[in-house]
Structures are given as C-alpha cells and as structure tokens.
C-alpha cells in the first residue's frame, strides 16, 4: 500500500494449485464415487436446495476414519503441501492447521449446487477429481459486496456491465479450472455450482474445510 497507482483494498483471494498425485487418486476415488452415485440414483441432497450426490451427511464428513473404501488420511496428507502453500501465500501465520471436515460431491446432467458458504471455518477447498472444462461448469464465486454490481444499475440511464472491467463490479466469477486442480479460499465467500450441461460424464469433486490454530 506504499506505492502510487491502482492499489488493492481489502483484497479477497483464491489459491489455485496443481495436485501432484492426482492421477493416483483419481484412479482410486472415481470408480467408488461413480458407483455410490448410481446406487443413490444420482441424488441424495434433498435437505439442500439443489440436486447432486454428496457424502456430506455421512459420518466420515467429520471423522475420516469412518470412510471404509477411500484412505482419506493418505489423501489429506498428500494435499497438505497445497494447503500449506495457500496459507503461506495468503500471509496467514498459524502455528498449525487441520482439516476439520471433508466430503465428496458428484454432479450429472442438469444437477447443481446452490450458493452457500462454509462459516465458521477459516479456509475451504475443492479438489477437482473428474472434471472436463468443455463439458462441466465448475465452482462459481459470488461477489460479497452486492452494492458494487447493484448500484450502477440505478446510477445511469442505460446500464452496460461491459463498462466495468475491474473485478469488484462483477456479480460472480468462475476461475479457470483444470482436472487435478485444488482451489482454496476464505470460507466466508459464497459459492456454488451452476447447472451442469447435458452430458454423459460425471463431475466429481472433494471438498474440505481447514481450521487454523495458534
């Protein structure tokens, strides 16, 4: 903040990293989640305002040792490098961190995830296990300050959103994602998954929450 020019003010962040052992974990995880998706007829999220398969309601969400088919402890150990990198780049200074919750989501044609946040966690993340950018819609992040994109509509006679190039004026943003990526962001940011286009390829992700401690 000591330079002149365009300066960041209360900047938000999104970490994007490549999961080094993705190929190993996709081979382990995808067949299991695909089978569970089919066993649930593609949906078990009736208590959410969306349509998808999720393991969020399983006991393994808070105690990964209760997951009997996928070695979650080993998965989290492999992911710890990305989590540490995100914490360092965001200039957080905890003495330690731990993953408090973890779950799988799967989306078929026409399925989605409503906008939500992960309060009261500190950080949240998504690992994209099976994802094709040409066939799937990935995570969308909503602008936490609605006044940025609402106010201009009332200040000029002809509202043209293309006039506002800076990110703070966008209603939502969907970052570029590739299969095998891990994204990590503040848990307070509202996010969701838009309705999936018609296709025969399942979109599978692994979500997690991270707590920081002294």
Backbone torsions as a table, in degrees:
resi	resn	phi	psi	omega
1	UNK	NA	11.4	-177.3
2	UNK	-95.1	-11.3	-177.9
3	UNK	-89.9	165.2	171.8
4	UNK	-92.6	159.0	-179.7
5	UNK	114.4	-156.8	-178.8
6	UNK	-82.9	114.6	-174.7
7	UNK	-111.3	146.2	175.7
8	UNK	-71.8	136.7	179.9
9	UNK	-125.9	117.0	-174.0
10	UNK	47.9	56.3	-174.2
11	UNK	-69.0	143.0	171.5
12	UNK	-96.0	164.2	-179.7
13	UNK	-140.8	157.9	173.0
14	UNK	-140.5	119.1	175.4
15	UNK	-88.2	135.5	173.4
16	UNK	-128.7	122.3	179.5
17	UNK	-135.4	162.0	177.5
18	UNK	-95.6	129.0	179.2
19	UNK	-81.1	114.1	-169.9
20	UNK	-65.3	-30.6	-177.2
21	UNK	-105.6	29.5	-176.0
22	UNK	-56.5	-47.1	-175.1
23	UNK	-57.0	-42.9	179.0
24	UNK	-61.1	-45.7	-174.4
25	UNK	-75.5	-32.8	176.5
26	UNK	-61.8	-43.7	179.5
27	UNK	-61.9	-33.5	179.7
28	UNK	-76.8	-44.1	-167.4
29	UNK	-87.5	-45.3	-169.5
30	UNK	-57.0	-47.0	-179.8
31	UNK	-60.4	-35.0	-178.6
32	UNK	-69.5	-47.2	-179.6
33	UNK	-67.3	-37.1	177.6
34	UNK	-62.1	-42.5	178.2
35	UNK	-64.3	-42.9	180.0
36	UNK	-66.6	-37.4	176.6
37	UNK	-58.5	-46.5	-179.0
38	UNK	-68.2	-36.7	178.4
39	UNK	-64.9	-29.3	179.1
40	UNK	-94.6	12.9	-177.3
41	UNK	54.3	31.2	172.8
42	UNK	85.5	-4.4	-176.1
43	UNK	-156.4	133.3	173.1
44	UNK	-144.7	26.6	-173.9
45	UNK	-107.0	36.7	-173.8
46	UNK	-62.6	-25.3	179.6
47	UNK	-83.2	-7.0	171.5
48	UNK	-98.2	162.8	177.7
49	UNK	-92.0	56.0	-177.6
50	UNK	-161.0	-175.3	-178.9
51	UNK	-136.4	108.5	177.7
52	UNK	-165.8	175.6	169.6
53	UNK	-100.0	140.1	179.0
54	UNK	-148.8	149.4	172.1
55	UNK	-100.6	14.2	-178.0
56	UNK	-58.0	-31.7	-176.1
57	UNK	-91.0	1.4	178.4
58	UNK	-80.5	156.9	176.6
59	UNK	-60.5	-26.8	-177.7
60	UNK	-69.8	-10.1	179.0
61	UNK	-61.8	-37.3	-179.9
62	UNK	-109.8	-13.9	178.5
63	UNK	-136.1	94.9	-171.9
64	UNK	-66.3	-15.7	178.2
65	UNK	-68.8	-14.4	178.7
66	UNK	-85.7	-2.3	171.2
67	UNK	-84.1	114.3	-170.2
68	UNK	-91.8	-16.1	-174.9
69	UNK	-108.0	-27.4	-176.9
70	UNK	-115.2	124.7	-179.6
71	UNK	-75.4	81.7	-174.5
72	UNK	-60.4	-37.7	179.8
73	UNK	-58.6	-43.0	178.0
74	UNK	-67.4	-39.3	178.2
75	UNK	-60.6	-47.3	-179.5
76	UNK	-65.6	-34.8	177.2
77	UNK	-62.6	-42.7	177.6
78	UNK	-65.2	-34.8	-178.1
79	UNK	-78.8	-13.1	-174.4
80	UNK	-60.4	-30.2	178.5
81	UNK	-62.4	-43.3	178.1
82	UNK	-66.0	-40.6	-179.9
83	UNK	-64.0	-44.5	178.8
84	UNK	-63.5	-38.4	179.0
85	UNK	-63.9	-43.2	179.3
86	UNK	-63.3	-43.5	180.0
87	UNK	-61.2	-42.5	-179.3
88	UNK	-67.3	-45.5	-178.0
89	UNK	-66.8	-30.1	178.2
90	UNK	-81.6	-2.4	179.2
91	UNK	61.0	40.1	168.6
92	UNK	-88.1	149.9	-175.3
93	UNK	-129.5	58.7	176.6
94	UNK	-82.1	160.2	171.4
95	UNK	-79.9	-27.6	179.1
96	UNK	-157.6	169.1	174.9
97	UNK	-145.4	160.1	174.3
98	UNK	-150.3	150.9	176.2
99	UNK	-85.8	117.4	-173.9
100	UNK	-92.6	-25.7	-178.4
101	UNK	-146.6	150.1	177.9
102	UNK	-156.6	143.8	-178.9
103	UNK	-161.5	161.6	178.7
104	UNK	-105.3	145.3	171.7
105	UNK	-126.6	148.0	176.5
106	UNK	-140.1	138.7	-176.2
107	UNK	-130.6	129.4	172.2
108	UNK	-104.7	-169.1	-179.3
109	UNK	-55.0	131.5	175.6
110	UNK	77.0	1.7	-178.7
111	UNK	-94.2	160.8	-172.8
112	UNK	-157.3	175.2	173.4
113	UNK	-131.0	126.6	-178.8
114	UNK	-68.6	161.6	176.8
115	UNK	-62.9	135.5	-177.2
116	UNK	-161.9	171.8	172.6
117	UNK	-131.1	177.4	-178.2
118	UNK	-119.5	30.8	174.0
119	UNK	-59.0	137.4	15.4
120	UNK	-103.0	20.4	179.5
121	UNK	-65.1	164.7	178.2
122	UNK	-85.1	-52.4	-178.5
123	UNK	-129.4	151.4	176.0
124	UNK	-133.0	156.9	-178.1
125	UNK	-147.6	163.6	176.5
126	UNK	-136.4	131.8	172.4
127	UNK	-109.2	124.1	-174.6
128	UNK	-92.1	98.9	-172.3
129	UNK	-79.4	-50.1	177.1
130	UNK	-132.3	106.6	-172.3
131	UNK	-150.9	129.1	178.2
132	UNK	-121.2	111.0	-177.1
133	UNK	-61.6	-18.8	178.0
134	UNK	-84.2	-13.4	-176.3
135	UNK	-121.9	-18.2	-171.5
136	UNK	-122.9	155.0	169.2
137	UNK	-100.6	123.5	-178.7
138	UNK	-89.1	-161.1	-174.9
139	UNK	-70.3	132.3	172.5
140	UNK	-105.1	138.8	179.4
141	UNK	-112.7	129.5	-175.3
142	UNK	-92.4	143.1	178.2
143	UNK	-65.3	121.7	-178.4
144	UNK	-70.8	-17.4	179.0
145	UNK	-110.8	93.6	-175.8
146	UNK	-63.6	-22.6	-178.5
147	UNK	-63.2	-26.8	-179.2
148	UNK	-64.5	-40.5	-178.0
149	UNK	-100.2	-13.9	176.8
150	UNK	-84.9	-45.2	-173.5
151	UNK	-58.2	-44.0	-178.0
152	UNK	-59.3	-23.0	-179.2
153	UNK	-67.0	-22.7	-176.7
154	UNK	-106.0	-4.0	-175.5
155	UNK	-97.0	-15.1	178.6
156	UNK	-132.7	155.7	-176.5
157	UNK	-69.9	-38.9	179.6
158	UNK	-117.7	104.9	-177.8
159	UNK	-77.2	124.2	179.0
160	UNK	-131.2	100.5	-176.1
161	UNK	-63.5	-17.1	-179.6
162	UNK	-71.1	-11.3	178.1
163	UNK	-73.6	-20.0	-171.8
164	UNK	-105.4	96.0	-175.5
165	UNK	-82.9	-21.9	-175.4
166	UNK	-78.4	144.5	-170.7
167	UNK	-58.8	-28.7	-175.6
168	UNK	-65.3	-17.2	-178.8
169	UNK	-93.5	-1.3	179.3
170	UNK	-85.2	142.2	-179.5
171	UNK	-72.0	-39.0	176.0
172	UNK	-152.9	158.7	-179.9
173	UNK	-132.9	140.5	175.7
174	UNK	-122.6	105.5	-176.6
175	UNK	-68.6	157.5	173.7
176	UNK	-65.6	129.0	-177.6
177	UNK	-132.2	142.2	171.3
178	UNK	-121.8	155.8	175.5
179	UNK	-58.1	137.7	-178.2
180	UNK	92.1	-1.2	176.9
181	UNK	-80.7	154.2	168.8
182	UNK	-123.4	127.8	173.3
183	UNK	-114.5	143.4	-179.7
184	UNK	-134.8	138.3	-172.2
185	UNK	-154.2	162.5	175.8
186	UNK	-60.3	135.2	-175.3
187	UNK	-63.5	-18.8	-177.5
188	UNK	-74.4	-17.7	-176.7
189	UNK	-72.0	127.1	176.4
190	UNK	-73.3	138.2	-177.4
191	UNK	-152.1	165.9	-179.5
192	UNK	-166.8	-175.6	178.8
193	UNK	-127.6	119.7	179.8
194	UNK	-68.2	161.9	-178.3
195	UNK	-56.1	133.0	-177.6
196	UNK	-75.4	139.3	176.0
197	UNK	-63.0	165.5	178.9
198	UNK	-71.3	118.2	177.1
199	UNK	-163.1	170.2	-176.8
200	UNK	-107.2	17.7	-177.0
201	UNK	-115.6	124.1	-176.1
202	UNK	-76.3	134.9	175.9
203	UNK	-96.6	119.6	-175.1
204	UNK	-124.6	133.8	179.0
205	UNK	-137.6	162.6	177.2
206	UNK	-123.1	119.7	-178.5
207	UNK	-106.7	152.8	-179.1
208	UNK	-155.4	155.3	175.5
209	UNK	-117.4	140.3	-176.2
210	UNK	-119.5	133.2	175.3
211	UNK	-109.7	140.1	177.7
212	UNK	-104.7	145.4	-179.0
213	UNK	-141.8	158.2	179.1
214	UNK	-78.8	NA	NA
